[in-house]
């Protein structure tokens, strides 16, 4: 039987747990707000989120509105875009801040694969 996308942990598949924790800190999300954002990534409705977290649907709605305001989002799609944007920018900042330990220390993406040398 095929699993529907809403039955899976999309948020967990998209980013490892450690990255979610870093994002929460960078976006200044509370632990509960982070839980709700992850459920939004799983495309769950407010009623489902409320049932899973053991809180009222009204409370979930209030959390979502605060998250939108906090992140400058106007809806679920812009929230997901904002979270991904922060993730990419955070990765860039961490890479730029990481000490470089030599010329060969960073892996090259697709270096030399499938290409022929011009000299050959």
C-alpha positions in Angstrom: 0.0 0.0 0.0 1.3 3.4 -0.9 1.8 6.0 1.8 0.3 9.4 1.2 2.7 12.3 1.6 0.7 13.5 4.7 1.4 10.2 6.4 5.2 10.6 6.3 7.6 12.8 8.1 8.5 15.2 5.3 10.2 17.6 7.6 12.4 14.9 9.0 13.3 13.7 5.5 14.0 17.3 4.3 16.4 18.2 7.1 18.2 16.3 9.8 17.1 16.9 13.4 20.3 19.0 14.2 19.5 21.3 11.3 16.0 21.9 12.6 17.4 22.8 16.0 19.8 25.3 14.4 17.0 26.8 12.3 14.8 27.2 15.3 17.5 29.2 17.0 18.3 31.3 13.9 14.6 32.0 13.4 14.0 32.5 17.1 11.2 29.9 17.2 10.1 28.4 20.5 10.1 24.6 20.8 6.3 24.5 20.2 6.6 26.8 17.2 9.2 24.5 15.7 6.9 21.5 16.2 4.1 23.4 14.4 6.4 24.4 11.5 7.5 20.8 11.1 3.8 19.7 11.0 3.2 22.4 8.3 6.1 21.0 6.3 4.2 17.7 6.5 1.2 19.5 5.0 -1.0 18.8 8.1 -4.1 20.8 8.7 -4.7 22.7 11.9 -7.1 20.1 13.2 -4.5 17.3 12.7 -1.7 19.3 14.3 -3.9 20.0 17.3 -4.8 16.3 17.7 -1.1 15.2 17.4 0.1 17.8 19.9 -2.8 17.5 22.3 -3.8 21.1 22.1 -6.8 22.9 20.8 -7.2 23.9 17.2 -7.6 27.5 18.3 -4.2 27.3 20.0 -2.6 25.9 16.8 -4.2 28.7 14.8 -2.8 31.3 17.2 0.7 29.7 17.0 0.6 29.7 13.2 -0.4 33.4 13.1 2.4 34.3 15.4 4.9 32.2 13.3 3.7 34.0 10.1 4.2 37.4 11.8 7.5 36.5 13.3 8.9 35.2 9.9 7.2 37.7 7.7 5.2 34.9 6.0 1.7 35.4 4.5 0.8 31.7 4.3 2.1 28.1 4.3 4.0 28.4 1.1 5.8 31.6 2.0 6.6 30.0 5.4 8.2 27.0 3.7 10.2 29.3 1.4 11.3 31.5 4.3 12.5 28.5 6.3 14.4 27.1 3.3 15.9 30.5 2.6 17.2 30.7 6.2 18.5 27.2 6.0 20.5 28.0 2.8 21.8 31.3 4.3 22.7 29.6 7.5 24.7 26.9 5.7 26.5 29.7 3.8 27.3 31.6 7.0 28.6 28.4 8.7 30.8 27.5 5.7 32.2 31.0 5.5 33.0 31.0 9.2 34.6 27.5 9.2 38.4 27.5 9.1 39.9 26.3 5.9 42.5 23.6 6.5 44.1 23.4 3.1 43.5 23.4 -0.6 42.3 19.8 -0.9 40.1 19.9 2.2 36.8 20.8 0.5 35.3 18.3 -1.8 34.7 19.4 -5.3 31.3 18.7 -6.7 31.4 16.6 -9.9 35.0 17.5 -10.5 36.2 15.7 -13.6 33.2 13.4 -13.9 31.9 12.8 -17.4 34.1 15.4 -19.0 37.0 14.9 -21.4 40.2 16.8 -21.1 40.7 19.4 -23.8 44.3 18.2 -24.1 43.3 14.7 -24.9 
